[in-house]
Amino acid sequence: MPVAGPRRRFFSVQKILIVRVSSLGDVVHNMPVIADIRRHHPDAQIDWLVEEGFVGLVKLVDGVRNVLPFSLRRWRKAPLAASTWREIRAFRRQLAAERYDLVIDCQGLIKTAWVASWARGPLVGLGNRTDGAGYEWPVRFFYGKRVPIAPRTHVVERSRQLVAAALGDPAPTPGDDLDFGLDTREAARALSAFDLNLPVPYVVFVHATSRTDKQWPDAAWIELGQSLVRRGASLVLPWGSDAERETSERLAKEFGAAAIVPPRLSLPAVVGLVDGAAATVGVDTGLVHIAAALKKPTVELYNFSTSWRTGGYWSPNVVNLGTAGQPPSISQVKSALSGFGLL
């Protein structure tokens, strides 16, 4: 790990490229760096390089000038196709067309450091792995400057500290003026395009996650949903894959006309959905982190001792429940919702 040198402030920085390509939750947790930059460098022009599936979401972040789509997930499916290589060449030309005063890789993976190195400008990245976060040590060979971070650091603060050090700005205070910058008016317009005619109040259930060991039992969802329905709430069960849609439809049958399974929503529409909800209840996944970022009533369900690293800490509206060996109980979730006046 390099020894931190004297801090100096880059007053001349005008154009900055942020690299954070995936996953959904990590992209959400990276958003506050934009407001941080603008607080100290109000004239900075900030671009963000992200996986193409998250472009619509990042476009909602106030202060992002351009969103550059990175299509590695799709390129990997056809690595030898002529169309793939044409897209890669076009992407590299797009990066080379802009000269950046600073390029900051907030992810610390070989793929992100590699693509960040294609951009024109000095490259700064993480100097070490933090607990529970992805980091691949060969990235050190790509970076002109490496920023060490204390091992036990929340993912939001990791990015904030990295960006502050890269720019020579004061180290951020955890939670201080934390702003995810999401444009809820544009999100509401995106949701209105689906014409869902949502009843009020409604609660969003986010049952879906890519890992089965993060899930909450169907029986718990059913008991909770029935309790909310008896109190006059409706339930909305969004989904992102065929398997998730089947689960949403299976659970919705238990709630009758009070449940809505919407069509597959765009990410901007999801922001509008959770922004308008009386509460969001869900497992440790990106949609729940969006609700927490909006500082709306949110109950995050954890089956692991990782809430310290990814859970929302910046608002009393965000409640984190559960830990390793002690998954959240139905009574705990009901108590949290009672605090929001829903049960």
C-alpha positions in Angstrom: 0.0 0.0 0.0 1.5 3.4 -0.9 2.3 5.9 1.7 -0.1 8.8 1.4 1.8 11.9 0.3 0.9 15.5 1.1 -2.6 16.5 0.2 -3.0 19.1 -2.5 -6.2 20.5 -3.9 -6.8 20.4 -7.7 -8.3 23.8 -8.1 -8.0 23.5 -11.9 -10.0 20.4 -12.3 -12.8 20.9 -14.7 -13.6 17.6 -16.4 -13.9 14.4 -14.3 -14.8 10.8 -15.3 -16.3 8.6 -12.7 -16.0 4.8 -13.4 -18.5 2.6 -11.5 -20.0 0.2 -13.9 -22.1 -2.2 -11.7 -23.9 -3.7 -9.9 -27.2 -1.9 -9.3 -26.7 -1.5 -5.5 -23.1 -0.4 -6.0 -24.1 2.2 -8.6 -26.7 3.6 -6.2 -24.1 3.7 -3.4 -21.7 5.6 -5.6 -24.1 8.5 -6.4 -23.2 10.8 -3.5 -19.8 11.4 -4.9 -21.4 13.6 -7.6 -22.9 16.0 -5.0 -19.6 15.9 -3.1 -17.6 17.0 -6.1 -20.1 19.8 -7.0 -20.0 21.1 -3.4 -16.2 21.7 -3.7 -16.0 22.2 -7.5 -19.2 23.7 -8.7 -18.0 24.3 -12.2 -16.7 20.7 -12.7 -18.0 18.8 -15.7 -18.7 15.2 -14.5 -19.1 12.2 -16.7 -20.0 8.7 -15.5 -19.0 5.4 -17.2 -21.5 2.6 -16.3 -22.9 -0.6 -17.7 -25.5 0.1 -20.3 -28.4 -1.4 -18.3 -27.9 1.3 -15.6 -27.6 4.3 -18.0 -31.2 5.5 -17.4 -30.8 5.4 -13.7 -27.5 7.4 -13.7 -29.1 10.0 -16.0 -31.4 10.9 -13.1 -28.4 12.0 -10.9 -28.2 15.7 -10.7 -24.8 17.0 -11.9 -23.8 14.2 -14.3 -23.1 15.8 -17.7 -22.7 12.6 -19.8 -23.4 9.0 -19.1 -21.1 6.7 -21.1 -22.6 3.2 -21.6 -20.2 0.3 -21.1 -21.5 -3.0 -22.6 -19.1 -5.6 -21.3 -21.9 -7.9 -20.1 -23.3 -8.1 -23.7 -19.9 -8.2 -25.3 -18.9 -11.2 -23.3 -21.9 -13.2 -24.8 -20.4 -12.8 -28.3 -16.7 -12.1 -27.8 -15.7 -13.1 -31.4 -18.5 -11.4 -33.2 -17.5 -8.6 -35.7 -20.3 -6.4 -34.3 -18.8 -6.7 -30.8 -15.4 -5.5 -31.9 -17.0 -2.7 -33.9 -18.7 -1.5 -30.7 -15.5 -1.8 -28.7 -13.6 0.3 -31.2 -16.4 2.9 -31.3 -16.4 2.9 -27.5 -12.7 3.5 -27.3 -12.9 6.3 -29.8 -15.6 7.9 -27.7 -13.4 7.8 -24.6 -10.4 9.1 -26.5 -12.4 12.1 -27.8 -12.5 13.7 -24.4 -9.5 14.8 -22.3 -10.2 14.5 -18.6 -8.4 16.3 -15.8 -9.0 13.3 -13.7 -10.4 9.7 -14.1 -11.5 8.0 -10.9 -12.1 4.2 -10.8 -14.4 3.7 -7.8 -14.7 0.0 -8.3 -11.2 -1.5 -8.1 -11.7 -4.4 -10.4 -9.4 -5.4 -13.3 -12.2 -4.8 -15.8 -12.9 -1.3 -14.5 -9.3 -0.3 -14.1 -8.6 -1.6 -17.7 -11.4 0.4 -19.3 -10.7 3.5 -17.2 -7.1 3.4 -18.6 -8.6 3.8 -22.0 -9.7 7.3 -21.1 -7.3 10.2 -21.5 -6.4 11.7 -18.2 -4.6 10.8 -14.9 -6.1 7.7 -13.3 -6.8 7.3 -9.6 -8.1 4.3 -7.8 -8.4 2.3 -4.6 -5.2 1.3 -2.9 -6.5 -1.7 -1.0 -9.5 -4.0 -0.4 -12.0 -3.1 2.2 -14.0 -5.7 4.2 -16.6 -7.4 2.1 -16.0 -5.4 -1.0 -14.6 -6.5 -4.3 -11.1 -5.6 -5.1 -8.4 -7.1 -7.4 -4.8 -6.3 -6.5 -3.5 -6.1 -10.1 -5.4 -2.8 -10.6 -2.4 -1.1 -8.8 -0.5 -1.3 -12.1 -3.1 0.8 -13.9 -3.4 3.6 -11.4 -1.1 6.7 -11.3 -2.3 7.3 -7.7 -3.7 4.8 -5.2 -5.8 5.9 -2.2 -5.7 3.6 0.9 -9.1 3.2 2.7 -9.6 1.8 6.2 -10.7 -1.9 5.9 -14.0 -1.5 7.8 -15.6 1.3 5.7 -19.2 1.5 4.4 -19.4 1.3 0.6 -20.8 4.8 0.3 -18.0 6.3 2.4 -15.4 4.2 0.6 -16.3 6.0 -2.7 -16.6 9.4 -1.0 -13.2 9.1 0.6 -11.6 7.9 -2.6 -13.0 10.8 -4.6 -12.2 13.4 -2.0 -8.6 12.2 -1.8 -8.3 12.1 -5.6 -9.4 15.8 -5.7 -7.5 16.9 -2.7 -10.7 17.8 -0.9 -11.4 17.5 2.8 -12.3 14.0 3.9 -16.1 13.7 4.1 -17.9 13.2 7.4 -20.1 10.1 7.2 -23.6 11.0 6.5 -22.9 14.7 6.4 -24.9 16.4 3.7 -25.3 13.0 2.0 -27.1 13.6 -1.3 -27.8 10.9 -3.9 -29.1 13.5 -6.3 -31.9 11.5 -7.8 -34.4 13.5 -9.9 -37.7 12.3 -8.6 -39.7 14.5 -10.9 -38.2 12.8 -14.0 -38.7 9.5 -12.3 -42.3 10.2 -11.7 -42.7 11.0 -15.4 -41.0 7.7 -16.3 -43.4 5.8 -14.0 -46.5 7.6 -15.5 -45.7 6.2 -18.9 -46.7 2.7 -17.5 -50.2 4.0 -16.6 -50.4 1.8 -13.4 -53.1 3.9 -11.7 -51.6 3.0 -8.3 -53.9 3.2 -5.3 -52.7 5.1 -2.3 -51.3 4.1 0.1 -49.2 1.3 -1.3 -46.2 -0.6 0.0 -43.6 -2.0 -2.3 -42.4 -5.6 -1.6 -38.9 -6.4 -3.0 -38.6 -10.1 -2.6 -36.2 -10.7 -5.5 -32.5 -11.1 -5.2 -29.8 -12.9 -7.2 -28.8 -15.0 -4.2 -31.3 -17.4 -2.6 -29.6 -17.1 0.8 -30.6 -13.5 0.9 -34.3 -14.2 0.5 -37.1 -13.9 3.1 -39.5 -16.8 3.4 -42.8 -16.7 1.4 -44.8 -17.3 4.5 -43.3 -14.2 6.1 -44.2 -12.1 3.0 -47.7 -13.5 3.1 -48.3 -12.8 6.7 -46.9 -9.3 6.4 -48.9 -8.5 3.3 -52.1 -9.7 4.8 -51.6 -7.5 7.8 -51.0 -4.5 5.6 -54.0 -5.2 3.4 -56.2 -5.4 6.5 -55.0 -1.9 7.4 -56.1 -0.6 4.0 -52.7 -0.7 2.1 -52.2 -2.0 -1.4 -49.1 -4.0 -2.3 -46.9 -3.6 -5.4 -44.5 -6.4 -6.3 -42.0 -5.4 -9.0 -39.8 -7.9 -10.8 -36.8 -8.1 -13.1 -36.8 -11.6 -14.6 -39.3 -14.4 -15.5 -38.5 -16.3 -12.3 -39.1 -13.1 -10.2 -42.3 -12.4 -12.0 -43.6 -15.8 -11.2 -42.8 -15.3 -7.5 -44.5 -11.9 -7.6 -47.6 -13.4 -9.1 -47.6 -16.3 -6.7 -47.4 -14.0 -3.7 -50.0 -11.6 -5.2 -52.6 -14.3 -5.3 -52.5 -14.4 -1.5 -53.6 -10.7 -1.4 -56.3 -10.6 -4.0 -57.3 -7.3 -5.6 -55.0 -5.4 -3.1 -51.9 -6.6 -4.9 -50.4 -5.3 -8.2 -47.8 -7.0 -10.2 -46.7 -4.3 -12.7 -45.0 -5.0 -16.1 -41.3 -5.0 -16.1 -40.4 -1.4 -15.1 -37.4 0.7 -16.3 -35.1 1.7 -13.5 -36.2 5.4 -13.7 -39.8 4.1 -13.3 -38.7 2.0 -10.3 -37.3 5.2 -8.7 -40.7 6.8 -9.2 -42.5 3.8 -7.8 -40.6 3.6 -4.5 -40.6 7.4 -4.2 -44.4 7.4 -4.2 -44.7 4.4 -1.8 -45.8 4.6 1.8 -42.9 2.2 2.5 -40.6 -0.3 0.8 -39.8 -3.6 2.4 -37.1 -5.8 0.8 -34.1 -7.9 0.9 -30.5 -6.7 0.4 -30.7 -5.7 -3.3 -30.5 -2.7 -5.6 -34.2 -1.7 -5.6 -34.2 -1.5 -1.8 -31.0 0.6 -1.9 -32.8 3.0 -4.2 -35.6 3.4 -1.7 -33.0 4.1 1.0 -31.2 6.6 -1.2 -34.5 8.5 -1.6 -34.7 8.5 2.3 -38.2 7.1 2.1 -39.6 4.7 4.7 -37.5 1.6 4.0 -37.1 -1.7 5.8 -34.0 -3.6 4.7 -33.9 -7.3 5.5 -30.5 -8.9 6.1 -29.6 -12.6 6.6 -25.9 -11.7 7.0 -23.9 -9.3 9.2 -23.4 -6.9 6.3 -25.8 -4.1 7.1 -22.9 -2.1 8.5 -21.4 -2.1 5.0 -24.4 -1.6 2.7 -27.4 -0.6 4.9 -28.7 2.9 4.9 -27.5 4.9 7.9 -28.3 8.4 6.7 -31.9 8.7 7.6 -34.2 7.6 10.4 -36.6 6.4 7.7 -34.2 3.6 6.9 -34.4 0.6 9.2 -32.0 -2.3 8.9 -33.1 -5.7 10.4 -31.3 -9.0 10.7 -27.8 -10.4 10.9 -25.9 -13.6 10.5 -27.8 -16.5 12.1 -30.6 -14.1 13.1 -32.7 -13.3 10.0 -35.4 -10.6 10.5 -38.5 -11.8 12.2 -42.0 -10.9 11.1 -42.6 -9.1 14.4 -39.5 -7.0 13.9 -40.7 -5.9 10.4 -44.2 -5.2 11.7 -42.7 -3.1 14.5 -40.7 -1.1 12.0 -43.7 -0.5 9.8 -45.7 0.5 12.9 -43.1 3.2 13.4 -44.1 4.5 9.9 -47.8 4.5 10.9 -48.7 1.6 8.6 -49.5 -1.1 11.2 
